[in-house]
Amino acid sequence: MFWDKLKKPFFALAPMHDVTDVAFREAVAHFGKPDILFTEFVSVDGLCHDKSREKMKRYYLQFTKLQRPIVAQIWGNNPDHFFEAAKYVASLGFDGIDINMGCPDKSVIKQGGGAALILEPQRAKEIIEATKKGSGKLPVSVKTRTGFDDATIDEWIPELISVHPVAITVHGRTKKELSRVPAHWDLIGRAASIAAGSGVYILGNGDVSSKSEGINLAEKYKLDGIMVGRSVLGNPWFFSDKDEADYVSARKRIEALGYHAEKFDEYFSEIKRFAHFKKHIKGYLSGFDGAKELRSKIMEAKNSTDLKNLLDKYSGRYI
């Protein structure tokens, strides 16, 4: 099992809906690979239907050898569907399966998925058990929050540990808090204390701005690993051995943008409109003189070739 082979503290790229697709992960793996990569979350209900399964595979579950170890994250509320989805994910060759028990999105909550499972510990445990049965030999992990409306670490984490997922990632906010307050790392540390001796790995997630900060947090709160999401946007160097993103040049940012765009077209030219990619442009083209002006030019791009041509035409003024 790959989890047992990781050097602590290990670092993971967080699953982010409509962001961490195969092209994004390929850029991150190319420029500064973390120890683990996670897919966007995928509905187990959708994976249980023949008509939607193939489309969802192409949209959410593509991956490359460079991205290993790669973990597929799934969500839902029906244990039977988790069992079937886990069998399918295992057949695709993933290295692990992660269960989303933390998403605060209203539509997900309404369906009883994501953070709603914090309110249903018995159902959550049934889901973990069903996923483990369906996954074969694949390790099953969980990503969750400190609580729903209020922090319930002391009640919630022991429930999860009782069914032995291989790892639990704790985002340091409740569902109610969303991202409006700083992450409560003391509560993440509390989760690590509860899990001590159980054999379950604990990862912390929330507001980590650099790799060195992540290492310090892991040491301070006795965590096995750190998961990072938003700080990696436009910053595929985040997981490099040095905090390279602190001094990366405009030229490197522009080159990385072109590489990412090329990968987007390679994997999604017949699936997603290029407009989906444009959310990434600001992240790359920031932090240097003229970045805002250059972004306005590049937003005219209609595909990766167009984007590269525009970069060739305008970027010379800024690098």
C-alpha positions in Angstrom: 0.0 0.0 0.0 1.5 3.3 -1.1 0.5 5.2 2.1 2.9 3.1 4.2 5.8 4.0 1.9 5.5 7.8 2.1 8.1 9.8 4.0 6.5 12.0 6.7 5.2 14.6 6.6 3.8 13.8 3.2 2.0 16.4 1.0 -1.2 15.9 -1.0 -2.9 18.0 -3.7 -6.5 18.6 -2.5 -9.4 17.6 -4.6 -11.1 20.8 -5.9 -14.3 20.6 -7.9 -13.9 21.9 -11.5 -10.2 22.7 -10.8 -8.1 19.6 -10.2 -8.8 17.8 -13.4 -6.3 15.7 -15.3 -4.7 18.7 -17.0 -4.2 20.6 -13.8 -2.8 17.6 -12.0 -0.4 17.0 -14.9 0.9 20.5 -14.7 1.4 20.1 -10.9 3.1 16.7 -11.3 5.4 18.2 -14.0 6.6 21.3 -12.2 6.6 20.2 -8.5 5.0 16.8 -7.8 3.4 16.2 -4.4 3.4 12.8 -2.7 -0.3 12.1 -3.5 -2.7 13.6 -6.0 -6.5 13.4 -5.7 -9.1 13.7 -8.4 -12.1 16.0 -8.3 -15.0 14.4 -6.5 -17.2 12.1 -8.5 -20.8 11.1 -7.8 -21.2 7.4 -6.9 -24.8 7.7 -8.2 -23.5 8.7 -11.6 -20.9 5.9 -11.6 -23.7 3.4 -11.1 -25.4 4.2 -14.4 -24.1 2.9 -17.7 -25.2 6.0 -19.6 -23.3 8.5 -17.4 -20.3 6.3 -16.4 -18.2 6.6 -19.5 -18.8 10.4 -19.7 -17.9 10.8 -16.1 -14.7 8.7 -16.6 -13.5 11.0 -19.4 -14.5 14.2 -17.5 -13.3 13.3 -14.0 -11.3 10.1 -13.9 -8.5 10.4 -16.5 -5.0 10.2 -15.1 -1.4 9.6 -16.2 1.5 7.5 -14.9 3.2 10.8 -13.8 0.4 11.4 -11.4 0.8 8.2 -9.4 0.0 7.6 -6.6 -3.4 8.9 -7.7 -6.6 8.7 -5.5 -10.1 8.9 -6.8 -12.5 10.9 -4.6 -16.1 9.9 -4.6 -19.2 11.2 -2.9 -22.8 10.3 -2.2 -25.1 8.9 0.5 -26.0 5.3 -0.6 -23.7 2.6 0.7 -24.7 0.2 -2.1 -23.7 2.8 -4.7 -20.4 3.3 -2.9 -19.8 -0.4 -3.2 -20.4 -0.5 -6.9 -18.5 2.8 -7.6 -15.5 1.5 -5.7 -15.4 -1.7 -7.8 -15.5 0.5 -10.9 -12.8 2.9 -9.7 -10.6 -0.1 -8.8 -11.0 -1.5 -12.3 -9.6 1.8 -13.7 -6.2 1.3 -12.0 -6.3 4.0 -9.3 -4.0 3.7 -6.3 -6.7 4.5 -3.7 -10.2 5.8 -3.1 -11.2 8.8 -0.9 -14.7 9.5 0.4 -15.8 13.1 0.5 -17.4 13.8 3.9 -16.7 17.5 3.9 -18.1 19.3 0.9 -20.3 22.2 2.1 -22.1 22.8 -1.3 -25.8 23.2 -0.8 -26.8 20.8 -3.6 -24.4 18.1 -2.2 -25.7 18.6 1.3 -29.3 18.3 0.1 -28.5 14.9 -1.3 -27.0 13.8 2.0 -23.5 13.8 0.7 -20.3 15.6 1.7 -20.4 17.3 5.1 -24.0 16.1 5.6 -22.5 12.7 6.6 -21.0 14.3 9.7 -24.6 14.4 11.0 -25.1 10.7 10.1 -22.1 8.9 11.7 -23.8 5.4 11.3 -24.4 6.0 7.7 -20.9 7.3 7.3 -19.5 4.2 8.8 -21.6 2.0 6.5 -20.3 3.9 3.5 -16.7 3.4 4.5 -17.3 -0.3 5.1 -19.1 -0.7 1.7 -16.4 1.2 -0.1 -13.7 -1.0 1.5 -15.5 -4.1 0.3 -15.9 -2.8 -3.2 -12.4 -1.5 -3.5 -10.7 -4.8 -3.3 -7.1 -4.2 -2.2 -7.3 -0.4 -2.7 -6.9 1.7 0.5 -9.9 3.8 1.4 -9.5 7.2 3.0 -11.8 10.0 4.1 -11.7 13.8 3.8 -13.9 15.7 6.3 -14.3 18.8 8.4 -14.1 19.7 12.1 -17.9 19.5 12.3 -21.2 20.6 10.7 -22.5 23.7 12.6 -20.2 23.3 15.6 -16.8 21.6 16.0 -17.5 17.9 17.0 -14.0 16.5 16.6 -14.2 14.5 19.9 -17.3 12.7 18.7 -16.8 12.6 15.0 -13.2 11.4 14.6 -13.6 8.4 16.8 -16.6 7.3 14.8 -14.5 7.3 11.6 -11.5 5.6 13.3 -13.7 2.8 14.5 -14.1 1.5 10.9 -10.4 2.0 10.1 -10.0 4.1 6.9 -6.3 4.2 6.1 -6.2 8.0 6.4 -8.4 11.0 7.4 -7.9 14.5 6.1 -9.3 17.1 8.4 -10.2 20.5 6.9 -9.9 22.9 9.8 -13.3 24.5 9.6 -16.9 23.4 10.1 -19.4 23.3 7.3 -21.1 26.4 8.7 -17.8 28.4 8.7 -17.0 27.6 5.1 -13.9 29.6 4.4 -14.9 32.7 6.3 -12.6 32.2 9.3 -9.0 31.0 9.6 -8.5 27.2 9.8 -8.5 25.9 13.3 -5.3 24.0 13.4 -5.7 23.3 17.1 -8.7 21.1 16.2 -6.8 19.3 13.5 -4.1 18.7 16.1 -6.8 17.3 18.4 -7.8 14.9 15.7 -4.2 13.7 15.5 -4.2 13.1 19.2 -7.4 11.1 19.0 -6.0 9.0 16.2 -2.6 8.3 17.9 -1.9 4.6 18.1 -4.9 3.7 15.8 -2.8 3.2 12.7 -4.9 5.8 10.8 -2.9 8.6 9.2 -4.1 12.2 9.8 -3.6 15.0 7.3 -4.3 18.7 8.0 -5.9 21.0 5.4 -6.6 24.7 5.4 -4.7 28.0 4.7 -1.3 26.5 4.1 0.6 29.2 2.1 3.9 27.4 1.6 5.5 24.0 1.9 7.8 25.2 4.7 4.7 26.4 6.6 3.1 22.9 6.0 6.1 21.2 7.4 6.0 23.4 10.5 2.3 22.7 11.0 2.8 19.0 10.7 5.6 19.0 13.3 3.7 21.3 15.7 0.4 19.3 15.6 2.0 15.8 15.1 0.4 15.2 11.8 1.3 12.6 9.2 0.7 14.8 6.2 -0.6 18.1 4.8 -3.1 18.6 2.1 -3.1 21.8 0.1 -5.7 23.3 -2.3 -6.1 26.9 -3.1 -2.4 27.9 -2.7 -1.5 25.6 -5.6 -3.7 27.6 -8.1 -1.4 29.2 -10.6 1.5 27.8 -8.5 2.4 24.3 -9.7 5.8 24.8 -8.0 4.2 24.7 -4.5 5.3 21.2 -3.7 8.9 21.7 -4.8 11.6 21.0 -2.3 12.2 24.7 -2.0 9.5 27.4 -1.8 10.2 28.1 -5.4 6.9 29.9 -5.9 8.2 32.8 -3.8 10.6 33.8 -6.4 9.5 32.2 -9.7 10.1 34.5 -12.6 7.5 35.9 -15.0 9.0 33.9 -17.8 8.5 30.6 -15.9 4.9 31.6 -15.0 4.2 32.3 -18.7 5.8 29.0 -19.8 3.8 27.0 -17.2 0.5 28.6 -18.3 1.3 27.5 -21.9 2.1 24.0 -20.7 -1.1 23.7 -18.7 -3.2 25.1 -21.6 -1.7 22.5 -23.9 -2.6 19.7 -21.6 -6.1 21.0 -21.2 -6.6 20.8 -25.0 -4.9 17.4 -25.1 -7.4 15.8 -22.6 -10.5 17.9 -23.0 -10.7 19.3 -26.6 -13.9 17.3 -27.3 -15.2 17.4 -23.7 -14.8 20.9 -22.2 -14.9 24.3 -23.8 -11.6 26.3 -23.5 -13.5 28.8 -21.4 -13.3 26.3 -18.5 -9.5 26.7 -18.6 -9.5 30.5 -18.3 -10.1 30.4 -14.6 -6.4 29.5 -14.3 -5.0 32.4 -16.2 -5.1 34.9 -13.3 -3.2 32.5 -11.0 -0.3 32.2 -13.4 -0.2 35.8 -14.7 0.1 37.6 -11.3 2.9 38.9 -9.2 4.9 40.8 -11.8 4.8 44.2 -13.5 2.3 44.3 -16.3 0.6 41.0 -15.3 -2.9 42.5 -15.3 -2.5 44.0 -18.8 -1.1 40.7 -20.1 -4.1 38.8 -18.7 -6.5 41.0 -20.5 -4.8 40.1 -23.8 -4.6 36.4 -23.1 -8.3 36.1 -22.1 -9.1 36.5 -25.8 -7.7 33.0 -26.5 -10.0 30.3 -27.9 -7.7 27.3 -27.5 -4.2 26.5 -26.4 -2.7 27.3 -29.8 -4.4 30.6 -29.7 -3.2 31.2 -26.2 0.4 30.4 -27.1 0.3 32.7 -30.1 -1.0 35.5 -27.9 1.7 34.8 -25.3 4.4 35.0 -28.0 2.9 38.2 -29.3 2.6 40.1 -26.0 4.7 38.5 -23.3 8.0 39.9 -24.5 7.0 43.2 -23.0 6.9 41.8 -19.5 9.8 39.3 -19.3 
